[in-house]
Amino acid sequence: MKIPLITEIQRFSLQDGPGIRTTIFLKGCPLRCPWCHNPETQDTRREMFYYENRCVGCGRCVAVCSTGASTLVDTGGKSPTLVVNRDKCDRCLRCAAVCLTEARGISGQAMTVDEILREALSDKPFYKNSGGGVTLSGGDPLMYPEFVLELARRLHDEGVHLAMETSCFPKHWETMEPLVEHTDLFIVDLKCLNAKRHEEVVGWPLQPILRNLNNLFERNATVRIHIPVIPGFNDSEEDFRDYAEFLAGYADRLNGVDILNYHSYGEGEYAALGRMETYKFAGVAENPAEVVLPLVKALKDKGIPGITVGGLVGITCNR
C-alpha cells in the first residue's frame, strides 16, 4: 500500500461539503494546474517552507545543515542574510525543527490510517449535529487508492459521512470503482471541456476524467461539480456554453455545481517553497466576481440544480 503524506488536517471546515467537516489534505497530484493555490500538495515528498520575512538570521538552521543548503551572508545590515540553496537540500528538514521564529516549516507529515481516524473521529459530535463529516482532499486522494479505500471503509463503519475532492484523473476506472460503495459524495473538479487545451495546460488527458465521471453517475454515486473559472483558460462564452451543455446531460442526477472564481492566494506559498518559477499566474489579476454570471445563467437555463458561486458573498443560485 502506497502511504501518503498529510499536509494539513483542517477542522471546522464549511466549504468542503455539507455541514461542519474535518478536511484531510493528502500530498500528491498528477495534474499541474498552473493556477493551483495549494502547491504544497503537488509533490509527494516532504518539502520545506521558508518565509524570508520571519527570519532573524540567527544561524541555527545553518549549524544543523550538513549539505550547505543554508548559509549566512554578511550584507552590511544589522544581521546576516540567510541564503537557501534548494538544489543542495536533501529534505532532512532539521532546519525547520530548530527554527525559533517559524521562518522554516515542513509540508508533509506521515500518518497512519489509525492516526488519521483518531483525529477525525474526535470531531464526530460536530458532524452529527450539523450533517457534516470528513472530506478527503489534496492534492488528489486518488493518488493513493488502497490507502484511501481503507480509510473510507473505516469511516463508513463509524457512520461518518465521507466526501472526496478529486479530479477523477485515473486512467482505469477500476481504481475508483471500489470507493463508490464507501463514499457519500464525490466533489469533482472539472477544469475544462476542451481536450486539447486541457492536456496542454493541465498536463493530463481529459477523456479518462469524463469517462470516470460518467461511470460515477452510472453507479448512482452522489456527485457535485466544482468549476474553477480561470482567466484566459476557461472563462470564455464558448467555455461556459460547453459546461452547460455537458452538465445538462446529468442535470437530474447532479447534487449541484460550485463555481469558484480564480484567486491568487497561493502566490505566497509558491514563494515560500522556492517555486515561483513554476507559478505561471504571478501578477495575473483576479477576475471581477461578475465574470461568472453568464456561466450561472447558462447552467440555470439548462436546468442545472444547486448552483453556488464563491466570491459573491451570499449568492446561492438555486433554480
Backbone bond lengths (Angstrom), bond angles and torsions (degrees), N, CA, C in turn:
res aa  C-N    CA-C-N  psi(-1)  N-CA   C-N-CA  omega(-1)  CA-C   N-CA-C  phi
1 M - - - 1.452 - - 1.521 109.62 -
2 K 1.331 116.43 126.74 1.458 121.19 177.02 1.522 108.90 -77.05
3 I 1.338 116.47 124.53 1.467 121.74 -174.49 1.526 109.59 -99.23
4 P 1.334 118.25 126.66 1.461 119.77 179.80 1.521 111.97 -84.59
5 L 1.323 115.83 162.76 1.446 122.02 164.85 1.525 108.10 -93.59
6 I 1.309 116.25 151.79 1.457 122.33 -179.97 1.528 108.14 -108.62
7 T 1.318 117.58 128.10 1.462 119.60 178.72 1.523 112.01 -89.35
8 E 1.337 116.63 -29.27 1.468 118.72 -177.35 1.517 109.44 -166.45
9 I 1.324 115.89 146.65 1.461 122.25 166.14 1.518 105.89 -117.21
10 Q 1.313 115.45 109.93 1.460 121.94 -172.98 1.518 109.65 -101.44
11 R 1.308 115.18 115.68 1.464 120.26 -179.49 1.527 111.09 -91.31
12 F 1.328 114.39 159.89 1.463 122.90 178.27 1.534 110.71 54.08
13 S 1.310 115.99 43.21 1.452 121.25 176.42 1.527 109.32 -82.57
14 L 1.327 115.89 135.51 1.461 120.84 -177.67 1.531 112.02 -117.51
15 Q 1.327 117.31 7.66 1.460 120.05 -173.78 1.529 113.43 -122.22
16 D 1.305 117.88 6.49 1.466 120.46 -175.28 1.520 111.74 -119.08
17 G 1.332 116.01 40.70 1.447 120.58 -177.35 1.516 109.93 126.46
18 P 1.337 117.20 -179.70 1.464 120.43 -175.77 1.525 112.63 -72.70
19 G 1.328 115.77 150.26 1.460 121.53 173.48 1.520 113.38 68.53
20 I 1.328 114.03 -165.85 1.464 121.30 176.99 1.523 108.12 -83.77
21 R 1.334 116.46 129.89 1.443 119.50 -172.36 1.520 111.33 -131.64
22 T 1.316 114.63 157.02 1.457 122.37 168.07 1.521 106.44 -107.88
23 T 1.324 116.68 117.82 1.462 121.45 -176.56 1.521 109.73 -103.46
24 I 1.315 115.33 127.51 1.460 122.69 -177.52 1.523 107.93 -109.62
25 F 1.333 116.34 118.52 1.460 121.76 -176.93 1.526 109.71 -98.18
26 L 1.338 115.50 115.70 1.458 121.91 177.88 1.521 109.54 -92.42
27 K 1.307 115.62 146.12 1.473 121.07 -173.36 1.524 110.32 -96.06
28 G 1.313 116.03 120.34 1.461 120.88 178.30 1.515 111.76 134.24
29 C 1.343 116.49 128.31 1.462 121.29 178.18 1.520 108.52 -152.90
30 P 1.342 118.43 134.02 1.462 119.95 179.44 1.524 113.08 -81.18
31 L 1.347 117.03 -19.08 1.454 120.91 179.04 1.526 109.03 -81.43
32 R 1.305 115.84 154.02 1.458 120.49 179.12 1.527 109.08 -129.70
33 C 1.324 115.23 65.00 1.458 119.77 179.42 1.526 109.04 -66.02
34 P 1.320 118.75 122.58 1.463 119.97 -173.51 1.518 114.15 -69.22
35 W 1.320 117.99 -11.77 1.470 121.68 177.61 1.535 112.10 -100.01
36 C 1.304 118.36 3.90 1.467 122.64 -173.67 1.528 111.29 -48.64
37 H 1.338 116.39 130.60 1.462 119.71 -179.39 1.528 112.18 -100.95
38 N 1.331 117.11 5.31 1.468 121.55 173.93 1.528 109.29 -124.92
39 P 1.334 118.86 60.81 1.469 120.03 -174.43 1.519 113.13 -62.28
40 E 1.327 117.64 -23.90 1.455 120.65 -179.99 1.520 112.18 -68.38
41 T 1.350 117.80 -12.59 1.462 120.60 179.38 1.524 112.69 -97.96
42 Q 1.320 119.10 3.64 1.462 120.90 -177.07 1.530 111.99 -78.88
43 D 1.312 117.19 -51.81 1.461 123.01 -177.22 1.529 109.47 -77.01
44 T 1.321 117.07 140.44 1.465 120.19 179.51 1.526 112.32 -77.50
45 R 1.345 117.13 -13.40 1.467 120.96 -176.10 1.530 111.65 -94.17
46 R 1.324 115.60 162.56 1.457 119.95 173.94 1.525 109.68 -64.70
47 E 1.314 115.37 146.42 1.457 120.53 179.11 1.523 110.02 -134.17
48 M 1.331 114.73 163.18 1.454 121.21 -179.38 1.517 110.79 -111.14
49 F 1.327 116.30 125.78 1.457 121.84 169.46 1.527 108.43 -85.86
50 Y 1.315 116.98 140.80 1.459 120.92 170.75 1.524 108.97 -133.28
51 Y 1.338 115.60 112.80 1.459 122.10 179.00 1.523 108.25 -99.94
52 E 1.317 115.75 98.90 1.458 122.19 -172.33 1.533 112.38 -58.18
53 N 1.325 117.10 -35.55 1.463 119.98 -176.01 1.529 113.02 -69.42
54 R 1.334 117.32 -13.50 1.463 120.41 179.02 1.530 112.52 -95.64
55 C 1.315 116.49 -11.47 1.467 120.73 -173.06 1.529 110.56 -77.31
56 V 1.350 116.27 134.51 1.468 121.67 178.49 1.532 111.60 -108.68
57 G 1.338 116.48 5.02 1.463 120.15 177.29 1.514 114.16 67.44
58 C 1.325 117.46 34.24 1.468 120.31 -177.00 1.530 112.45 -73.33
59 G 1.340 117.74 -25.51 1.458 121.52 177.40 1.507 115.69 87.96
60 R 1.330 118.48 2.77 1.473 119.70 179.57 1.524 111.20 -60.90
61 C 1.323 116.93 -39.44 1.461 120.18 -179.48 1.534 110.99 -67.65
62 V 1.328 116.12 -36.47 1.462 120.49 178.99 1.527 110.58 -62.68
63 A 1.334 115.86 -39.00 1.466 120.86 -176.64 1.518 112.41 -65.01
64 V 1.354 117.65 -29.48 1.470 119.72 -177.02 1.522 112.42 -100.20
65 C 1.328 117.77 -2.55 1.470 121.02 -177.44 1.528 109.48 -85.23
66 S 1.326 116.24 116.73 1.469 120.80 -176.04 1.525 112.98 -90.80
67 T 1.336 117.76 -6.97 1.467 120.26 -175.63 1.524 113.09 -107.01
68 G 1.334 117.00 -5.85 1.459 119.47 -177.09 1.517 113.47 78.34
69 A 1.334 116.69 18.05 1.462 120.33 179.56 1.522 111.57 -71.98
70 S 1.325 117.42 -23.98 1.463 122.20 179.34 1.523 109.15 -118.43
71 T 1.320 115.12 126.02 1.465 120.26 178.10 1.522 109.42 -138.41
72 L 1.343 115.46 154.68 1.461 121.53 176.04 1.524 109.09 -104.18
73 V 1.322 115.75 135.02 1.465 121.53 -179.03 1.523 108.21 -124.44
74 D 1.322 115.78 129.85 1.462 120.88 178.10 1.526 109.02 -79.85
75 T 1.330 116.01 114.60 1.467 120.61 -179.51 1.518 111.82 -111.14
76 G 1.334 115.42 14.06 1.451 119.59 177.95 1.506 114.84 85.85
77 G 1.305 117.12 4.45 1.458 120.97 178.65 1.506 111.65 -87.11
78 K 1.347 115.61 -172.03 1.461 120.26 179.96 1.516 111.41 -66.75
79 S 1.304 117.17 -29.97 1.461 121.48 178.62 1.525 108.91 -139.05
80 P 1.328 117.31 155.20 1.474 120.21 179.34 1.529 111.24 -62.38
81 T 1.310 115.53 158.98 1.461 121.77 178.27 1.519 109.40 -100.06
82 L 1.320 115.77 132.81 1.460 120.75 178.18 1.522 109.77 -82.20
83 V 1.320 116.31 130.61 1.458 122.15 175.83 1.529 108.07 -114.59
84 V 1.316 115.80 127.38 1.471 121.28 -178.03 1.521 109.09 -111.24
85 N 1.335 116.26 121.44 1.457 122.44 176.46 1.529 107.80 -106.98
86 R 1.317 115.77 98.37 1.464 119.69 -174.66 1.526 112.56 -70.05
87 D 1.330 116.94 -19.97 1.469 119.23 177.51 1.530 111.35 -65.85
88 K 1.318 116.91 -25.39 1.466 120.91 178.87 1.528 112.64 -91.33
89 C 1.308 116.52 -12.54 1.475 120.39 -174.04 1.529 110.72 -70.60
90 D 1.331 116.78 131.69 1.465 120.78 177.81 1.526 111.89 -102.44
91 R 1.338 117.01 12.25 1.470 124.33 175.27 1.525 113.03 63.76
92 C 1.327 117.22 27.07 1.466 118.67 174.68 1.529 110.31 -69.77
93 L 1.324 116.56 -30.78 1.463 124.92 174.34 1.530 113.89 63.14
94 R 1.333 115.98 25.05 1.469 118.40 172.36 1.525 110.78 -64.04
95 C 1.337 115.57 -27.33 1.468 119.62 -179.88 1.520 111.32 -60.30
96 A 1.343 116.88 -40.46 1.464 119.98 -179.53 1.520 111.29 -67.22
97 A 1.328 115.93 -32.94 1.468 119.90 -177.88 1.524 112.31 -67.45
98 V 1.349 117.43 -28.83 1.467 119.56 -175.37 1.529 112.42 -101.89
99 C 1.325 118.31 -4.44 1.467 120.80 -177.33 1.520 110.44 -70.77
100 L 1.337 116.14 128.22 1.471 121.48 -176.23 1.526 112.89 -89.92
101 T 1.322 117.70 -16.27 1.462 120.30 -173.61 1.531 112.91 -111.81
102 E 1.329 116.68 6.66 1.461 122.52 -177.52 1.534 111.92 60.49
103 A 1.331 115.24 29.65 1.465 119.28 171.51 1.528 110.10 -72.00
104 R 1.319 116.69 -24.25 1.461 122.24 176.48 1.535 108.63 -110.20
105 G 1.301 115.30 143.84 1.449 120.46 176.85 1.513 110.16 -145.44
106 I 1.311 116.28 163.03 1.460 122.27 -178.36 1.518 109.27 -114.55
107 S 1.317 116.84 130.02 1.456 122.54 172.72 1.522 108.53 -106.18
108 G 1.321 115.94 109.55 1.458 120.20 178.19 1.506 112.85 120.12
109 Q 1.327 116.11 110.67 1.461 122.23 179.59 1.518 109.03 -126.72
110 A 1.318 116.50 130.83 1.463 120.64 178.28 1.527 109.60 -74.14
111 M 1.335 116.15 128.27 1.462 121.38 177.63 1.523 108.93 -140.54
112 T 1.320 116.11 139.45 1.456 121.05 176.23 1.526 109.60 -82.56
113 V 1.334 116.07 167.94 1.463 120.71 174.84 1.518 110.12 -57.73
114 D 1.329 117.50 -42.21 1.465 120.87 179.89 1.522 111.60 -61.46
115 E 1.324 116.84 -41.61 1.466 120.41 -179.50 1.526 111.37 -66.63
116 I 1.318 116.93 -41.29 1.466 120.32 177.94 1.524 110.51 -65.00
117 L 1.323 116.19 -43.74 1.469 120.01 178.38 1.519 111.73 -59.58
118 R 1.314 116.22 -42.57 1.470 120.08 -179.54 1.531 110.04 -59.93
119 E 1.330 116.52 -42.47 1.468 120.38 178.43 1.529 110.74 -65.88
120 A 1.331 115.78 -47.38 1.463 119.97 -174.24 1.520 112.33 -68.31
121 L 1.329 117.30 -40.73 1.460 120.45 -175.88 1.518 112.56 -73.83
122 S 1.339 116.97 -16.33 1.467 118.36 177.23 1.529 111.03 -66.82
123 D 1.337 117.43 -18.08 1.462 121.27 179.08 1.526 112.44 -100.39
124 K 1.313 117.13 11.49 1.467 120.60 -173.67 1.532 113.70 -56.39
125 P 1.346 120.46 -38.70 1.476 118.92 178.09 1.529 113.37 -58.08
126 F 1.336 116.81 -34.14 1.461 119.96 179.23 1.524 111.12 -69.22
127 Y 1.336 115.91 -36.37 1.462 119.08 178.50 1.526 109.84 -63.17
128 K 1.313 115.95 -46.36 1.460 121.31 -175.48 1.523 111.08 -61.54
129 N 1.324 116.78 -42.18 1.462 120.78 -174.56 1.519 113.27 -78.00
130 S 1.341 117.04 -20.49 1.471 119.57 -175.18 1.523 113.60 -114.43
131 G 1.321 117.32 -4.11 1.464 119.24 -173.75 1.511 112.49 74.62
132 G 1.335 116.19 25.91 1.456 121.44 -177.42 1.510 113.18 -95.53
133 G 1.332 114.98 -152.91 1.458 119.91 -178.12 1.515 111.01 165.74
134 V 1.323 115.03 -151.03 1.462 122.41 -177.58 1.526 108.91 -110.57
135 T 1.320 115.91 139.97 1.464 121.82 173.74 1.522 109.37 -120.47
136 L 1.317 116.08 129.35 1.462 121.71 173.79 1.519 107.50 -96.01
137 S 1.336 115.48 126.26 1.449 120.57 -175.98 1.519 108.91 -137.14
138 G 1.315 116.64 -164.39 1.455 117.89 -178.64 1.504 112.05 -174.23
139 G 1.345 114.86 -143.29 1.447 130.25 18.82 1.521 112.51 44.94
140 D 1.301 114.94 -153.45 1.452 121.07 175.13 1.521 109.13 -139.16
141 P 1.344 117.37 120.39 1.470 120.25 -178.70 1.517 113.66 -57.25
142 L 1.342 117.12 -26.37 1.459 119.33 -176.21 1.521 113.23 -74.24
143 M 1.336 117.09 0.40 1.466 120.06 168.02 1.531 110.15 -66.03
144 Y 1.342 116.36 -19.59 1.467 121.80 -173.62 1.533 109.18 -131.65
145 P 1.335 118.30 64.43 1.471 120.56 -170.29 1.521 114.26 -61.57
146 E 1.322 118.70 -39.02 1.466 119.82 -178.16 1.530 110.70 -69.83
147 F 1.310 116.63 -43.78 1.461 121.44 178.86 1.525 110.22 -62.04
148 V 1.322 116.02 -46.17 1.460 120.70 -177.95 1.527 110.92 -66.80
149 L 1.326 117.27 -36.61 1.460 120.08 178.16 1.525 110.99 -63.60
150 E 1.321 117.19 -43.41 1.461 120.38 177.57 1.526 110.86 -62.07
151 L 1.316 116.78 -44.10 1.465 120.75 178.99 1.526 110.17 -64.36
152 A 1.326 117.27 -42.08 1.466 121.21 -179.99 1.520 111.10 -63.53
153 R 1.321 117.16 -42.58 1.463 120.43 179.11 1.524 111.42 -60.04
154 R 1.313 115.67 -43.07 1.460 118.90 -175.75 1.522 111.93 -74.17
155 L 1.318 117.13 -34.54 1.467 119.22 173.89 1.527 110.08 -66.30
156 H 1.314 115.53 -39.93 1.469 120.62 178.25 1.518 110.09 -61.33
157 D 1.321 117.05 -43.02 1.468 121.27 178.68 1.527 111.70 -62.17
158 E 1.341 116.24 -28.91 1.466 121.04 178.79 1.523 112.42 -84.94
159 G 1.327 116.51 0.74 1.459 120.03 179.91 1.518 114.21 73.83
160 V 1.332 117.49 24.85 1.461 122.19 -178.33 1.530 109.51 -96.85
161 H 1.321 115.75 128.60 1.464 121.42 175.76 1.527 109.11 -63.79
162 L 1.335 116.23 129.69 1.462 120.95 -177.60 1.520 110.28 -119.13
163 A 1.330 115.42 125.93 1.459 121.96 171.15 1.522 108.82 -112.69
164 M 1.315 115.80 151.20 1.462 120.19 179.87 1.521 109.60 -133.10
165 E 1.330 116.67 120.86 1.459 121.73 175.04 1.523 108.61 -90.54
166 T 1.327 116.59 123.81 1.462 120.36 -174.12 1.521 110.15 -154.01
167 S 1.310 115.97 159.26 1.460 121.03 172.90 1.525 111.37 -94.81
168 C 1.338 117.63 0.90 1.475 121.97 -177.42 1.525 111.66 57.43
169 F 1.332 116.58 39.22 1.461 121.09 -171.62 1.527 116.12 -76.20
170 P 1.369 121.56 -23.69 1.469 118.55 -171.08 1.527 112.95 -53.67
171 K 1.317 115.16 139.25 1.468 119.76 -178.49 1.523 112.11 -79.37
172 H 1.336 116.59 -9.04 1.460 120.51 178.83 1.525 108.85 -127.13
173 W 1.315 116.98 122.37 1.464 122.86 -177.95 1.525 111.57 -57.17
174 E 1.317 116.90 -29.35 1.467 120.42 -178.51 1.530 111.98 -57.85
175 T 1.324 117.65 -23.40 1.458 120.79 177.48 1.525 111.29 -67.80
176 M 1.328 116.64 -36.62 1.456 121.31 -175.65 1.519 113.60 -92.49
177 E 1.307 117.15 -30.75 1.468 121.57 -169.08 1.525 114.16 -52.31
178 P 1.350 119.97 -44.88 1.470 118.83 -177.78 1.530 113.31 -63.19
179 L 1.339 117.36 -21.71 1.463 120.17 -176.91 1.518 113.25 -76.88
180 V 1.335 117.48 -19.20 1.463 120.52 -175.14 1.522 110.97 -59.35
181 E 1.313 116.63 -40.38 1.471 121.21 -177.22 1.526 112.43 -65.02
182 H 1.321 117.27 -27.03 1.466 120.51 -171.42 1.529 113.44 -113.41
183 T 1.317 117.78 5.04 1.458 121.34 -178.28 1.520 109.02 -116.88
184 D 1.338 116.37 125.30 1.466 121.19 -176.02 1.517 112.77 -83.43
185 L 1.330 117.19 -25.43 1.457 120.37 -177.52 1.522 109.91 -151.51
186 F 1.328 116.27 125.67 1.465 121.75 171.83 1.528 107.60 -100.91
187 I 1.322 116.34 122.54 1.467 122.14 176.08 1.522 106.21 -105.00
188 V 1.320 116.36 106.85 1.462 121.69 -168.26 1.527 110.54 -106.64
189 D 1.322 116.66 122.17 1.460 122.99 174.25 1.523 109.00 -76.53
190 L 1.312 116.37 121.95 1.465 121.25 177.36 1.523 107.36 -114.23
191 K 1.332 115.18 97.69 1.469 120.65 -168.98 1.521 113.21 -72.38
192 C 1.330 116.26 -40.05 1.459 120.54 -170.75 1.526 107.58 -170.69
193 L 1.329 117.37 150.38 1.460 120.58 179.34 1.523 112.23 -110.85
194 N 1.311 116.29 9.25 1.462 121.42 173.11 1.529 107.21 -95.18
195 A 1.324 117.34 108.76 1.462 121.82 -171.37 1.528 112.16 -60.15
196 K 1.324 117.32 -42.37 1.459 121.01 -177.99 1.531 110.27 -65.39
197 R 1.312 116.73 -47.43 1.463 121.03 -179.16 1.527 110.53 -66.14
198 H 1.316 117.21 -38.74 1.469 121.79 -179.96 1.524 110.08 -58.49
199 E 1.334 116.34 -48.61 1.465 119.03 -176.91 1.527 111.62 -71.33
200 E 1.318 116.92 -37.34 1.460 119.73 -179.58 1.529 112.14 -67.01
201 V 1.318 117.40 -40.91 1.462 121.27 -172.88 1.524 112.12 -92.70
202 V 1.314 116.72 -44.32 1.464 121.28 -176.28 1.522 111.67 -86.89
203 G 1.340 116.63 -24.01 1.457 120.12 177.75 1.505 114.56 83.09
204 W 1.349 116.66 22.50 1.468 119.64 -179.07 1.518 108.65 -148.76
205 P 1.338 118.83 142.14 1.471 120.01 -179.87 1.530 111.73 -67.09
206 L 1.316 115.54 145.72 1.462 121.43 -178.77 1.522 112.57 -79.81
207 Q 1.336 117.63 -33.22 1.463 120.74 -170.72 1.527 113.93 -58.63
208 P 1.343 120.50 -45.50 1.473 118.59 178.14 1.531 112.38 -60.62
209 I 1.329 116.37 -34.61 1.466 120.12 179.29 1.518 110.34 -63.38
210 L 1.334 117.11 -47.79 1.467 120.32 -179.40 1.529 110.77 -66.75
211 R 1.330 116.93 -36.23 1.468 119.76 178.62 1.522 110.88 -65.03
212 N 1.337 116.79 -44.40 1.463 120.14 178.99 1.523 111.66 -65.81
213 L 1.321 116.08 -38.61 1.461 119.92 178.31 1.532 110.34 -62.91
214 N 1.316 116.25 -44.49 1.468 119.79 177.79 1.525 110.77 -61.60
215 N 1.329 116.94 -40.80 1.466 120.09 179.17 1.525 111.53 -63.66
216 L 1.336 117.48 -36.19 1.465 119.68 175.87 1.529 110.61 -59.89
217 F 1.328 115.84 -45.36 1.468 118.73 178.72 1.524 111.31 -64.69
218 E 1.333 116.72 -39.70 1.464 120.47 -179.70 1.525 111.35 -64.14
219 R 1.348 116.77 -29.45 1.474 120.98 178.11 1.519 111.82 -89.51
220 N 1.337 117.28 10.82 1.470 122.62 178.65 1.523 113.27 61.40
221 A 1.330 116.67 28.31 1.457 120.03 173.57 1.527 109.36 -70.35
222 T 1.319 115.73 151.51 1.460 120.56 174.95 1.522 108.36 -84.60
223 V 1.332 115.68 122.59 1.458 120.94 -172.31 1.525 110.12 -128.74
224 R 1.315 114.64 132.39 1.463 122.13 172.08 1.527 107.36 -121.03
225 I 1.321 116.88 138.90 1.460 122.08 -175.82 1.523 110.32 -103.07
226 H 1.340 115.67 134.22 1.459 122.72 168.91 1.533 108.24 -103.59
227 I 1.320 116.49 128.86 1.461 120.51 174.27 1.523 108.17 -117.68
228 P 1.341 118.04 106.36 1.465 119.60 173.10 1.530 108.80 -79.72
229 V 1.314 117.52 126.47 1.463 121.27 -179.28 1.526 107.93 -98.81
230 I 1.332 115.91 111.16 1.456 122.51 -169.16 1.534 110.34 -114.39
231 P 1.343 118.05 128.73 1.464 120.53 -179.10 1.523 112.61 -56.49
232 G 1.331 115.17 127.02 1.452 120.68 175.39 1.515 114.99 76.46
233 F 1.325 117.16 -0.74 1.465 120.15 -178.75 1.526 111.61 -111.75
234 N 1.314 117.10 -51.83 1.468 119.31 -176.71 1.528 112.22 -143.91
235 D 1.344 116.80 31.40 1.463 119.54 -174.95 1.526 113.18 -110.50
236 S 1.324 117.20 21.62 1.462 120.24 178.99 1.531 110.10 -89.93
237 E 1.331 116.20 165.06 1.466 120.75 176.51 1.525 110.35 -60.21
238 E 1.329 116.54 -37.39 1.469 119.99 178.74 1.525 111.04 -63.57
239 D 1.338 116.85 -42.37 1.469 120.20 177.54 1.518 110.50 -61.33
240 F 1.316 116.81 -45.17 1.465 120.92 -178.67 1.529 110.24 -62.73
241 R 1.324 116.77 -40.50 1.461 120.43 178.67 1.531 110.67 -65.00
242 D 1.336 116.12 -40.32 1.470 119.58 178.61 1.525 111.43 -61.45
243 Y 1.335 116.48 -44.09 1.466 119.82 177.79 1.529 110.74 -58.94
244 A 1.322 116.37 -47.82 1.462 120.36 -176.12 1.521 111.27 -62.99
245 E 1.327 116.55 -44.28 1.467 119.87 -178.26 1.524 111.53 -68.06
246 F 1.327 116.42 -38.98 1.467 119.56 179.61 1.522 110.93 -66.92
247 L 1.320 117.51 -48.80 1.470 120.68 -175.74 1.522 112.45 -72.59
248 A 1.332 117.36 -20.23 1.466 119.76 177.08 1.517 111.42 -58.86
249 G 1.327 116.42 -30.65 1.461 119.96 178.88 1.512 113.85 -68.01
250 Y 1.344 116.75 -14.20 1.463 121.20 -179.82 1.528 111.85 -120.36
251 A 1.333 117.22 14.01 1.463 121.33 -171.50 1.523 112.45 -55.92
252 D 1.327 117.09 -37.60 1.468 119.63 -176.98 1.526 112.55 -79.69
253 R 1.340 116.82 -5.43 1.464 119.40 -178.40 1.524 113.18 -117.96
254 L 1.330 116.90 -7.71 1.458 121.00 -177.41 1.527 111.74 -75.74
255 N 1.326 116.20 140.11 1.458 121.47 170.67 1.523 111.06 -76.27
256 G 1.331 117.06 -26.64 1.460 121.28 179.02 1.513 111.04 153.73
257 V 1.331 115.54 178.79 1.466 122.50 -179.31 1.525 108.24 -134.61
258 D 1.326 116.19 130.24 1.460 122.45 174.40 1.527 108.25 -108.74
259 I 1.328 116.45 121.58 1.455 121.71 178.02 1.523 108.00 -96.52
260 L 1.332 116.40 120.86 1.459 122.11 -173.59 1.516 109.18 -115.32
261 N 1.316 117.07 107.67 1.456 121.05 -178.30 1.527 110.14 -73.67
262 Y 1.312 116.35 143.90 1.469 122.80 -178.89 1.525 111.99 -56.39
263 H 1.331 115.25 138.70 1.462 121.01 170.26 1.529 108.72 -138.49
264 S 1.324 115.54 165.72 1.473 120.68 -174.78 1.521 112.07 -109.75
265 Y 1.342 117.45 26.88 1.462 120.47 -175.83 1.530 112.61 -61.13
266 G 1.326 117.15 -24.92 1.467 119.72 -174.98 1.515 114.58 -80.12
267 E 1.329 118.69 -6.73 1.468 120.15 -173.59 1.525 111.69 -59.69
268 G 1.331 116.94 -41.20 1.461 119.88 179.28 1.515 112.91 -64.29
269 E 1.346 116.63 -31.58 1.464 120.63 178.92 1.525 110.95 -69.76
270 Y 1.328 117.05 -40.02 1.467 119.90 175.95 1.521 110.38 -60.03
271 A 1.338 116.21 -43.31 1.469 119.93 -179.79 1.521 110.37 -63.28
272 A 1.326 117.69 -43.13 1.466 121.54 -178.13 1.521 111.92 -68.22
273 L 1.318 117.30 -25.79 1.466 121.70 177.72 1.534 111.90 -88.31
274 G 1.330 117.55 -3.92 1.459 120.63 -177.62 1.512 112.43 71.14
275 R 1.333 116.51 31.62 1.463 119.93 -175.34 1.527 112.59 -126.15
276 M 1.322 116.78 31.02 1.458 118.58 -179.28 1.518 112.43 -60.60
277 E 1.331 117.14 -26.95 1.467 118.90 -178.87 1.525 111.92 -67.52
278 T 1.328 117.70 -18.44 1.469 121.19 178.71 1.522 112.49 -92.18
279 Y 1.333 117.12 -8.76 1.467 120.25 -177.49 1.521 108.68 -89.68
280 K 1.308 115.86 97.93 1.464 121.72 -173.39 1.528 112.82 -77.62
281 F 1.322 117.35 -7.42 1.458 119.80 -177.22 1.526 112.39 -105.86
282 A 1.327 116.57 14.87 1.465 119.48 176.65 1.527 109.47 -59.01
283 G 1.321 115.69 126.50 1.460 120.01 178.66 1.508 114.90 83.17
284 V 1.336 118.44 -4.06 1.464 121.01 178.44 1.527 108.98 -75.61
285 A 1.318 116.13 125.68 1.466 120.38 -178.03 1.523 110.58 -68.21
286 E 1.311 115.35 144.03 1.463 119.96 176.34 1.527 109.88 -69.76
287 N 1.331 115.02 146.45 1.454 119.40 177.12 1.523 110.66 -63.63
288 P 1.341 118.48 142.04 1.468 118.69 166.20 1.528 108.68 -58.78
289 A 1.308 116.81 144.08 1.466 120.14 -176.89 1.525 111.60 -56.12
290 E 1.327 116.40 -32.57 1.461 120.34 -174.75 1.519 113.52 -69.14
291 V 1.338 117.74 -13.14 1.460 120.17 -175.53 1.523 111.67 -63.94
292 V 1.334 117.39 -22.96 1.460 119.81 -177.21 1.528 112.34 -87.07
293 L 1.317 118.47 -8.14 1.468 120.04 -175.35 1.527 113.20 -61.82
294 P 1.360 119.78 -37.13 1.472 117.93 174.57 1.529 112.84 -62.50
295 L 1.326 117.16 -32.13 1.464 119.62 175.91 1.522 110.44 -67.78
296 V 1.319 116.42 -41.96 1.468 120.00 176.36 1.522 110.38 -56.98
297 K 1.319 116.31 -47.51 1.471 120.29 -178.63 1.525 111.19 -62.78
298 A 1.352 116.32 -43.74 1.464 119.67 -179.42 1.524 111.29 -60.63
299 L 1.338 116.33 -41.29 1.464 120.24 179.54 1.524 111.13 -68.60
300 K 1.324 116.87 -43.17 1.471 119.93 179.84 1.524 111.29 -63.68
301 D 1.323 115.75 -38.72 1.464 119.26 179.57 1.518 112.02 -62.94
302 K 1.329 116.44 -24.86 1.470 121.00 178.57 1.530 112.32 -93.13
303 G 1.329 116.48 5.39 1.467 119.84 177.00 1.508 114.46 77.88
304 I 1.343 118.07 22.68 1.468 121.16 179.20 1.519 108.93 -74.26
305 P 1.323 118.65 126.97 1.471 121.12 -176.67 1.528 112.44 -87.35
306 G 1.337 115.74 163.93 1.459 122.99 166.76 1.496 115.11 59.89
307 I 1.345 118.46 46.00 1.462 121.32 -178.56 1.528 109.42 -86.38
308 T 1.324 116.76 128.10 1.459 121.09 172.51 1.516 108.79 -124.65
309 V 1.323 115.62 154.70 1.459 121.16 -177.71 1.511 109.57 -125.63
310 G 1.337 117.41 117.98 1.441 121.38 173.83 1.518 109.63 -78.92
311 G 1.347 116.58 141.95 1.453 120.38 179.40 1.514 113.17 97.47
312 L 1.347 117.68 -20.37 1.454 121.32 172.54 1.517 106.68 -106.69
313 V 1.308 116.40 97.53 1.465 121.20 -169.54 1.522 110.20 -59.50
314 G 1.325 114.01 128.12 1.457 119.81 174.86 1.516 115.24 80.41
315 I 1.341 116.71 2.61 1.455 118.57 -177.10 1.529 110.18 -91.49
316 T 1.314 117.30 117.99 1.451 122.30 171.64 1.520 106.88 -125.82
317 C 1.321 116.51 120.74 1.457 121.06 -169.81 1.516 111.13 -104.47
318 N 1.325 117.29 57.33 1.454 119.84 177.00 1.526 109.41 -71.78
319 R 1.325 115.95 149.38 1.469 117.84 179.28 1.521 109.57 -76.76
